[in-house]
Each structure stands twice: as structure tokens, then as C-alpha cells.
């Protein structure tokens, strides 16, 4: 049974997780306002009207309603100051800002890696040219010099 190797032609482009020609300066600023949800049709990414965290919180509060009534009498400061919708919007805003920061960090890190690759390529070419020059110098003086295979 023979194993066929893929042809050395063009490689199929694969997803890298980043867009080309995007710089940290072109990203949406962290302090830019977040857009409100104004969907004409149901959202494909956020299908639930109420996020799971808030649904669990609501279920827990109905399950332990008697205990909470007792706690409310003891400590009034435990009541949330924002409505549930405001909490959802605040959490969404916080998540949006975190995502923007993460995208910026990722892009800066990738740019740094690309700069390092370019730096190491230049260094490699410089050392390669030096090695070839010294190889030629040794051979010009009839001294045996090792061959450097092309990689």
C-alpha cells in the first residue's frame, strides 16, 4: 500500500484568527460607546432574552424566597441598586470592553512576533553571508572549508 503525499503546490489558506491589514490604531477604541441591541430578527449569536447567569439567579431567588425575605428584614443593603435589565446591559458593556482589550493585546502580540521573525530573518541572512564570505576566503588560501547545505 503506497501513501500519497500532497503535491507541493499552493497551500490552502487557513483561518488565522486575525484580519489582514488591521493595526491597533484601526481597532475600535476601548472607550467607544457600545451599540444597543436593535435586532429586527432574532439574534443568531444571542438567542436568549435573559442570559443564563441571570436566569440561574432568578431561579435561585424564587427557590429560596422565604430565606431572602428573612435576610431582607435583617440587612436592607443587600438589595441590588440596578434593575435586572441594567445589570444585563452593564455586564454586556463590561464584556464588550474586555473583548476590545483582548483583540488589541492579541494584535499587538502578533505584530511583535512578526517583527521578531523579520529581525531573525535579517540576522540569519547576515550570518549566512558572513559564513559564505569566510568559506570563500578559506578556499582562496587553499584551506579546506566545510560546505553549508541549503535548507
Backbone as ProteinMPNN parsed JSONL, in Angstrom:
{"seq_chain_A": "XXXXXXXXXXXXXXXXXXXXXXXXXXXXXXXXXXXXXXXXXXXXXXXXXXXXXXXXXXXXXXXXXXXXXXXXXXXXXXXXXXXXXXXXXXXXXXXXXXXXXXXXXXXXXXXXXXXXXXXXXXXXXXXXXXXXXXXXXXXXXXXXXXXXXXX", "coords_chain_A": {"N_chain_A": [[0.848, -1.17, 0.0], [0.68, 2.123, -0.931], [1.484, 5.348, 0.229], [0.152, 8.378, -0.543], [1.595, 11.533, -1.112], [0.808, 14.939, -0.453], [0.665, 17.303, -3.119], [3.341, 19.607, -3.776], [2.28, 22.11, -4.3], [0.424, 25.187, -4.197], [-0.452, 26.2, -0.917], [-3.413, 25.621, 0.931], [-5.224, 28.318, 2.117], [-5.593, 28.943, 5.568], [-7.635, 29.651, 8.43], [-6.566, 32.27, 10.511], [-7.361, 33.688, 12.655], [-7.1, 36.365, 12.792], [-7.545, 39.489, 11.089], [-6.28, 40.69, 7.957], [-4.137, 43.524, 7.405], [-4.898, 45.075, 9.614], [-4.416, 47.292, 12.194], [-3.42, 48.144, 15.579], [-4.248, 50.771, 15.887], [-6.403, 51.033, 14.169], [-8.42, 49.611, 15.303], [-11.545, 49.46, 17.139], [-11.859, 51.962, 19.556], [-11.278, 51.426, 23.071], [-12.8, 52.936, 24.823], [-14.966, 53.647, 23.294], [-18.48, 54.053, 22.656], [-20.783, 51.375, 23.324], [-22.861, 49.564, 21.094], [-26.402, 49.509, 21.093], [-28.722, 46.78, 21.43], [-30.55, 46.22, 18.708], [-32.348, 44.383, 17.152], [-33.926, 43.23, 14.217], [-34.706, 40.744, 13.477], [-34.584, 37.629, 15.321], [-31.582, 37.316, 17.236], [-28.673, 35.708, 16.009], [-26.466, 35.032, 17.457], [-26.984, 35.534, 20.127], [-29.342, 34.074, 21.473], [-30.982, 33.955, 23.641], [-33.257, 35.743, 25.622], [-32.82, 36.374, 28.231], [-29.767, 36.242, 29.836], [-27.925, 33.289, 30.852], [-26.721, 33.41, 33.398], [-28.239, 35.284, 34.776], [-30.702, 34.052, 34.612], [-30.291, 31.779, 36.192], [-29.834, 33.049, 38.602], [-32.317, 34.191, 39.023], [-33.908, 31.885, 39.241], [-32.812, 30.763, 41.53], [-33.461, 32.694, 43.404], [-36.241, 32.522, 43.5], [-36.521, 29.97, 44.471], [-35.503, 30.1, 47.032], [-37.061, 31.986, 48.366], [-38.329, 32.485, 50.85], [-36.176, 32.496, 52.664], [-34.766, 34.687, 51.716], [-36.56, 36.719, 52.245], [-36.38, 36.826, 55.003], [-33.714, 37.571, 55.222], [-33.786, 40.062, 54.006], [-35.167, 41.547, 55.853], [-33.28, 41.632, 57.853], [-30.94, 42.79, 56.718], [-30.909, 45.47, 54.791], [-29.241, 46.585, 52.94], [-28.373, 44.695, 51.111], [-29.884, 44.576, 48.831], [-30.015, 44.823, 45.278], [-28.937, 47.694, 43.456], [-29.412, 48.264, 40.842], [-31.703, 47.625, 38.159], [-32.698, 44.438, 36.793], [-32.429, 44.426, 33.999], [-30.695, 46.585, 33.624], [-28.468, 45.531, 34.871], [-27.873, 43.436, 33.134], [-27.235, 44.876, 30.819], [-25.019, 46.314, 31.762], [-23.243, 44.239, 32.259], [-22.943, 43.251, 29.673], [-21.727, 45.461, 28.478], [-19.349, 45.536, 29.943], [-18.238, 43.103, 29.1], [-17.933, 43.617, 26.374], [-16.009, 45.653, 26.399], [-13.883, 44.237, 27.536], [-13.456, 42.377, 25.501], [-12.617, 44.057, 23.433], [-10.202, 45.007, 24.51], [-8.824, 42.601, 24.645], [-8.649, 41.892, 21.923], [-7.0, 43.96, 21.027], [-4.643, 43.463, 22.532], [-3.987, 40.939, 21.505], [-3.505, 41.549, 18.812], [-1.341, 43.333, 19.053], [0.531, 41.597, 20.172], [0.803, 39.728, 18.105], [1.841, 41.385, 16.107], [4.284, 42.002, 17.299], [5.472, 39.461, 17.306], [5.689, 39.055, 14.521], [7.461, 41.129, 13.876], [9.704, 40.215, 15.282], [10.242, 37.867, 13.844], [10.987, 38.95, 11.361], [13.284, 40.334, 12.174], [14.924, 38.185, 12.994], [15.156, 36.852, 10.578], [16.639, 38.716, 9.081], [19.0, 38.729, 10.62], [19.783, 36.056, 10.252], [20.269, 35.984, 7.475], [22.395, 37.768, 7.389], [24.373, 36.425, 8.909], [24.63, 34.184, 7.334], [25.671, 35.252, 4.959], [28.132, 36.139, 5.948], [29.305, 33.686, 6.69], [29.523, 32.445, 4.185], [31.295, 34.218, 2.98], [33.617, 33.879, 4.562], [34.06, 31.221, 4.024], [34.698, 31.319, 1.295], [37.031, 32.834, 1.52], [38.718, 31.089, 2.963], [38.944, 29.007, 1.071], [40.202, 30.372, -0.965], [42.738, 30.513, 0.0], [43.574, 27.976, -0.23], [42.622, 26.266, 1.776], [40.822, 23.715, 3.265], [37.341, 23.956, 3.427], [34.221, 23.665, 5.133], [31.149, 22.617, 3.562], [28.059, 24.34, 3.294], [24.958, 23.19, 3.501], [22.007, 23.97, 1.608], [19.039, 24.964, 3.099]], "CA_chain_A": [[0.0, 0.0, 0.0], [1.501, 3.329, -1.01], [0.892, 6.537, 0.819], [0.358, 9.504, -1.449], [1.931, 12.791, -0.456], [0.167, 16.063, -1.119], [1.532, 17.992, -4.068], [3.958, 20.776, -3.153], [1.723, 23.326, -4.894], [-0.013, 26.226, -3.262], [-1.134, 25.732, 0.29], [-4.757, 26.138, 1.144], [-5.192, 29.267, 3.234], [-6.385, 28.535, 6.731], [-8.009, 30.762, 9.299], [-5.528, 32.627, 11.479], [-7.973, 34.343, 13.799], [-6.94, 37.814, 12.681], [-7.754, 40.03, 9.753], [-5.094, 41.321, 7.386], [-4.084, 44.986, 7.328], [-5.53, 45.705, 10.771], [-3.426, 47.737, 13.172], [-4.077, 48.532, 16.835], [-4.848, 52.099, 15.746], [-7.66, 50.955, 13.42], [-9.436, 48.924, 16.094], [-12.5, 50.312, 17.851], [-11.276, 52.351, 20.849], [-11.859, 50.774, 24.248], [-13.796, 53.806, 25.446], [-16.057, 53.958, 22.366], [-19.757, 53.549, 23.187], [-21.258, 50.102, 22.784], [-24.132, 49.709, 20.396], [-27.527, 48.837, 21.74], [-29.261, 45.658, 20.665], [-31.762, 46.577, 17.968], [-32.469, 43.334, 16.155], [-35.204, 43.1, 13.524], [-34.983, 39.312, 13.613], [-33.873, 37.103, 16.498], [-30.135, 37.289, 17.115], [-28.093, 34.39, 15.766], [-25.427, 34.76, 18.451], [-27.523, 35.644, 21.475], [-30.723, 33.651, 21.26], [-31.769, 34.036, 24.865], [-33.619, 37.091, 26.065], [-32.213, 36.536, 29.546], [-28.555, 35.436, 29.931], [-28.002, 32.143, 31.756], [-26.343, 33.804, 34.762], [-29.381, 35.955, 35.39], [-31.777, 33.062, 34.729], [-29.976, 30.972, 37.379], [-30.03, 33.907, 39.77], [-33.76, 34.337, 39.202], [-34.413, 30.596, 39.715], [-32.347, 30.603, 42.9], [-34.191, 33.608, 44.285], [-37.605, 32.018, 43.701], [-36.443, 28.744, 45.265], [-35.201, 30.442, 48.413], [-37.747, 33.261, 48.607], [-38.582, 32.675, 52.278], [-34.922, 32.864, 53.312], [-34.409, 36.046, 51.308], [-37.424, 37.646, 52.965], [-35.806, 36.982, 56.33], [-32.479, 38.327, 55.085], [-34.135, 41.445, 53.685], [-35.53, 42.219, 57.094], [-32.081, 41.821, 58.652], [-29.958, 43.661, 56.071], [-31.542, 46.108, 53.644], [-28.202, 46.993, 51.994], [-28.073, 43.623, 50.172], [-30.696, 44.693, 47.626], [-29.274, 45.423, 44.172], [-29.351, 49.057, 43.151], [-29.806, 48.333, 39.438], [-32.699, 46.651, 37.734], [-32.103, 43.285, 36.125], [-32.058, 44.83, 32.64], [-29.497, 47.418, 33.737], [-27.363, 44.627, 35.187], [-27.542, 42.727, 31.892], [-26.563, 45.836, 29.943], [-23.708, 46.611, 32.346], [-22.4, 43.06, 32.034], [-22.65, 43.228, 28.237], [-20.751, 46.539, 28.247], [-18.084, 45.077, 30.52], [-17.727, 42.052, 28.232], [-17.524, 44.256, 25.125], [-14.744, 46.342, 26.665], [-12.867, 43.196, 27.72], [-13.176, 41.812, 24.179], [-11.821, 45.054, 22.702], [-8.841, 44.977, 25.065], [-8.225, 41.326, 24.257], [-8.298, 41.985, 20.499], [-5.847, 44.857, 20.91], [-3.469, 42.732, 23.038], [-3.67, 39.876, 20.558], [-2.936, 42.166, 17.623], [-0.01, 43.835, 19.405], [1.395, 40.429, 20.352], [1.073, 39.168, 16.786], [2.756, 42.326, 15.442], [5.595, 41.816, 17.917], [6.018, 38.208, 16.781], [6.065, 39.272, 13.123], [8.68, 41.945, 13.893], [10.797, 39.331, 15.698], [10.553, 36.974, 12.72], [11.743, 39.755, 10.395], [14.599, 40.589, 12.767], [15.705, 36.951, 12.941], [15.461, 36.578, 9.165], [17.758, 39.597, 8.705], [20.191, 38.197, 11.289], [20.142, 34.806, 9.593], [20.869, 36.324, 6.182], [23.68, 38.406, 7.664], [25.319, 35.387, 9.309], [24.837, 33.312, 6.172], [26.607, 35.925, 4.048], [29.447, 36.113, 6.597], [29.828, 32.32, 6.59], [29.917, 32.21, 2.794], [32.48, 35.036, 2.721], [34.763, 33.215, 5.186], [34.271, 29.978, 3.281], [35.424, 31.696, 0.077], [38.362, 33.273, 1.936], [39.496, 29.88, 3.264], [39.215, 28.282, -0.178], [41.168, 31.145, -1.763], [44.049, 30.214, 0.57], [43.718, 26.517, -0.368], [42.292, 25.604, 3.037], [39.546, 23.015, 3.11], [36.253, 24.596, 4.181], [33.003, 22.846, 5.069], [30.043, 23.104, 2.735], [26.83, 24.63, 4.021], [23.825, 22.778, 2.658], [20.852, 24.873, 1.569], [17.912, 24.423, 3.861]], "C_chain_A": [[0.897, 1.237, 0.0], [0.737, 4.515, -0.434], [1.188, 7.71, -0.111], [0.625, 10.77, -0.648], [1.205, 13.92, -1.173], [1.16, 16.777, -2.027], [2.094, 19.258, -3.426], [3.473, 22.098, -3.753], [1.334, 24.337, -3.843], [-0.734, 25.615, -2.077], [-2.499, 26.37, 0.376], [-4.718, 27.113, 2.314], [-6.09, 28.798, 4.369], [-6.644, 29.755, 7.607], [-6.918, 31.008, 10.326], [-6.102, 33.293, 12.715], [-7.799, 35.846, 13.795], [-7.17, 38.235, 11.241], [-6.477, 40.685, 9.268], [-5.265, 42.835, 7.4], [-4.844, 45.683, 8.453], [-4.42, 46.048, 11.76], [-4.147, 48.083, 14.469], [-4.764, 49.894, 16.737], [-6.195, 52.048, 15.025], [-8.755, 50.215, 14.18], [-10.374, 49.932, 16.753], [-11.885, 50.677, 19.2], [-12.014, 51.696, 22.015], [-12.977, 51.62, 24.842], [-14.927, 54.219, 24.505], [-17.36, 53.391, 22.916], [-20.137, 52.215, 22.549], [-22.613, 50.324, 22.143], [-25.219, 48.957, 21.147], [-28.022, 47.716, 20.843], [-30.576, 46.076, 20.025], [-31.924, 45.569, 16.838], [-33.862, 43.348, 15.541], [-35.666, 41.652, 13.622], [-34.252, 38.819, 14.858], [-32.373, 36.999, 16.235], [-29.64, 35.866, 16.905], [-27.084, 34.033, 16.84], [-25.939, 34.79, 19.876], [-29.011, 35.335, 21.416], [-31.605, 33.821, 22.484], [-32.053, 35.491, 25.208], [-32.938, 37.406, 27.386], [-30.961, 35.662, 29.613], [-28.655, 34.379, 31.025], [-27.68, 32.517, 33.201], [-27.53, 34.428, 35.478], [-30.572, 35.009, 35.529], [-31.551, 32.189, 35.964], [-30.221, 31.776, 38.65], [-31.516, 34.047, 40.084], [-34.348, 33.038, 39.76], [-34.025, 30.38, 41.176], [-33.157, 31.488, 43.844], [-35.627, 33.144, 44.503], [-37.596, 30.764, 44.562], [-36.239, 29.051, 46.741], [-35.857, 31.764, 48.807], [-37.967, 33.517, 50.092], [-37.319, 33.126, 53.004], [-34.538, 34.295, 52.97], [-35.28, 37.073, 52.012], [-36.87, 37.896, 54.363], [-34.525, 37.814, 56.268], [-32.762, 39.793, 54.8], [-34.497, 42.217, 54.945], [-34.289, 42.537, 57.915], [-31.14, 42.856, 58.031], [-30.553, 44.229, 54.786], [-30.509, 46.457, 52.579], [-27.868, 45.912, 50.963], [-28.892, 43.716, 48.892], [-29.867, 45.324, 46.513], [-29.819, 46.813, 43.86], [-29.815, 49.196, 41.703], [-30.901, 47.318, 39.147], [-31.99, 45.521, 37.007], [-31.648, 43.647, 34.71], [-30.797, 45.698, 32.655], [-28.274, 46.565, 34.053], [-26.909, 43.881, 33.934], [-26.768, 43.652, 30.961], [-25.171, 46.18, 30.459], [-22.746, 45.448, 32.109], [-21.999, 42.963, 30.565], [-21.596, 44.28, 27.896], [-19.368, 46.117, 28.757], [-17.44, 44.019, 29.621], [-17.223, 42.633, 26.91], [-16.176, 44.945, 25.294], [-13.612, 45.33, 26.833], [-12.482, 42.581, 26.377], [-12.327, 42.774, 23.351], [-10.383, 45.062, 23.192], [-8.11, 43.708, 24.629], [-7.796, 41.346, 22.791], [-7.066, 42.856, 20.296], [-4.572, 44.144, 21.378], [-3.03, 41.667, 22.051], [-2.988, 40.445, 19.323], [-1.53, 42.695, 17.897], [0.977, 42.686, 19.565], [1.771, 39.832, 19.0], [2.032, 40.073, 16.009], [4.178, 42.163, 15.993], [6.253, 40.534, 17.407], [6.483, 38.367, 15.335], [7.336, 40.112, 13.023], [9.887, 41.098, 14.287], [11.209, 38.397, 14.57], [11.386, 37.726, 11.685], [13.159, 40.022, 10.897], [15.483, 39.344, 12.66], [16.03, 36.551, 11.509], [16.641, 37.431, 8.705], [19.056, 39.096, 9.331], [20.694, 36.937, 10.593], [20.829, 35.072, 8.255], [22.251, 36.942, 6.377], [24.732, 37.36, 8.032], [25.616, 34.43, 8.16], [25.838, 33.952, 5.21], [28.014, 35.955, 4.645], [30.088, 34.73, 6.456], [30.302, 32.029, 5.172], [31.174, 33.008, 2.436], [33.724, 34.361, 3.314], [35.068, 31.885, 4.511], [35.074, 30.276, 2.013], [36.851, 32.125, 0.41], [39.257, 32.07, 2.236], [39.877, 29.142, 1.989], [40.222, 29.037, -1.047], [42.598, 30.934, -1.256], [44.32, 28.712, 0.586], [43.555, 25.788, 0.961], [40.914, 24.98, 2.863], [38.494, 23.663, 4.019], [35.007, 23.729, 4.069], [31.957, 23.487, 4.148], [28.824, 23.318, 3.617], [25.654, 24.248, 3.133], [22.697, 23.808, 2.723], [19.693, 24.216, 2.295], [16.626, 24.891, 3.247]], "O_chain_A": [[1.777, 1.368, 0.851], [-0.476, 4.65, -0.596], [2.346, 7.99, -0.422], [-0.032, 11.04, 0.357], [1.01, 13.853, -2.386], [2.352, 16.841, -1.73], [1.417, 19.909, -2.629], [4.192, 23.096, -3.71], [1.861, 24.333, -2.73], [-1.505, 24.663, -2.203], [-2.709, 27.506, -0.051], [-4.23, 26.767, 3.39], [-7.202, 28.319, 4.146], [-5.941, 30.762, 7.518], [-6.407, 30.071, 10.938], [-5.405, 33.447, 13.718], [-8.293, 36.533, 14.69], [-7.012, 37.449, 10.307], [-5.682, 41.178, 10.068], [-6.381, 43.354, 7.405], [-5.377, 46.774, 8.253], [-3.598, 45.203, 12.114], [-5.36, 48.294, 14.463], [-5.752, 50.142, 17.428], [-7.04, 52.917, 15.237], [-9.904, 50.196, 13.739], [-10.037, 51.107, 16.904], [-11.432, 49.79, 19.922], [-13.217, 51.449, 21.947], [-13.984, 51.088, 25.31], [-15.76, 55.048, 24.869], [-17.347, 52.352, 23.576], [-19.845, 51.966, 21.379], [-23.404, 51.156, 22.586], [-24.978, 47.913, 21.752], [-27.766, 47.711, 19.639], [-31.583, 46.261, 20.707], [-31.656, 45.891, 15.68], [-34.86, 43.462, 16.253], [-36.847, 41.369, 13.822], [-33.391, 39.52, 15.389], [-31.952, 36.635, 15.136], [-30.125, 34.93, 17.542], [-26.864, 32.853, 17.111], [-25.376, 34.128, 20.747], [-29.838, 36.242, 21.32], [-32.831, 33.831, 22.378], [-31.182, 36.353, 25.092], [-32.533, 38.54, 27.639], [-31.069, 34.445, 29.461], [-29.381, 34.554, 32.004], [-28.3, 31.996, 34.128], [-27.79, 34.134, 36.645], [-31.365, 35.146, 36.46], [-32.493, 31.889, 36.698], [-30.743, 31.262, 39.639], [-31.925, 34.025, 41.245], [-35.193, 33.079, 40.654], [-34.821, 29.871, 41.965], [-33.497, 31.075, 44.953], [-36.179, 33.351, 45.584], [-38.547, 30.513, 45.302], [-36.75, 28.335, 47.603], [-35.252, 32.569, 49.514], [-37.809, 34.649, 50.55], [-37.366, 34.017, 53.851], [-34.044, 35.033, 53.823], [-34.818, 38.165, 52.342], [-36.883, 39.025, 54.853], [-34.272, 38.649, 57.137], [-32.056, 40.671, 55.296], [-34.17, 43.397, 55.08], [-34.228, 43.565, 58.589], [-30.602, 43.706, 58.741], [-30.679, 43.51, 53.795], [-30.871, 46.61, 51.412], [-27.135, 46.195, 50.015], [-28.61, 42.985, 47.942], [-29.1, 46.254, 46.763], [-31.017, 47.066, 43.988], [-30.53, 50.141, 41.37], [-31.004, 46.286, 39.81], [-30.819, 45.64, 36.649], [-30.581, 43.211, 34.277], [-29.932, 45.555, 31.791], [-27.176, 46.838, 33.566], [-25.712, 43.713, 33.701], [-25.758, 43.252, 30.382], [-24.238, 46.322, 29.667], [-21.574, 45.657, 31.795], [-20.856, 42.633, 30.247], [-20.68, 44.018, 27.116], [-18.356, 46.318, 28.086], [-16.228, 44.043, 29.406], [-16.201, 42.19, 26.387], [-15.303, 44.834, 24.433], [-12.509, 45.541, 26.33], [-11.308, 42.296, 26.14], [-11.416, 42.344, 22.643], [-9.45, 45.119, 22.391], [-6.927, 43.744, 24.29], [-6.71, 40.876, 22.453], [-6.193, 42.531, 19.491], [-3.541, 44.209, 20.707], [-1.837, 41.51, 21.789], [-2.003, 39.886, 18.841], [-0.631, 42.529, 17.074], [2.128, 42.789, 19.142], [2.927, 39.473, 18.777], [2.934, 39.583, 15.329], [5.15, 42.184, 15.238], [7.448, 40.52, 17.111], [7.547, 37.871, 14.965], [8.194, 39.843, 12.182], [10.963, 41.236, 13.706], [12.4, 38.162, 14.363], [12.381, 37.198, 11.187], [14.12, 39.943, 10.132], [16.651, 39.437, 12.28], [17.084, 35.965, 11.259], [17.539, 36.938, 8.022], [20.09, 39.04, 8.665], [21.895, 36.778, 10.374], [21.848, 34.458, 7.941], [23.171, 36.663, 5.609], [25.853, 37.401, 7.525], [26.733, 33.928, 8.036], [26.74, 33.282, 4.706], [28.992, 35.811, 3.911], [31.273, 34.619, 6.139], [31.362, 31.434, 4.978], [32.019, 32.531, 1.678], [34.761, 34.278, 2.655], [36.227, 31.477, 4.442], [36.025, 29.561, 1.698], [37.78, 31.814, -0.335], [40.413, 32.032, 1.817], [41.016, 28.7, 1.846], [41.002, 28.424, -1.776], [43.558, 31.15, -1.996], [45.185, 28.234, 1.32], [44.258, 24.816, 1.238], [39.975, 25.617, 2.385], [38.725, 23.885, 5.208], [34.762, 23.125, 3.025], [31.895, 24.705, 3.983], [28.589, 22.571, 4.566], [25.387, 24.909, 2.129], [22.467, 24.434, 3.758], [19.42, 23.031, 2.104], [15.548, 24.55, 3.735]]}, "name": "protein", "num_of_chains": 1, "seq": "XXXXXXXXXXXXXXXXXXXXXXXXXXXXXXXXXXXXXXXXXXXXXXXXXXXXXXXXXXXXXXXXXXXXXXXXXXXXXXXXXXXXXXXXXXXXXXXXXXXXXXXXXXXXXXXXXXXXXXXXXXXXXXXXXXXXXXXXXXXXXXXXXXXXXXX"}
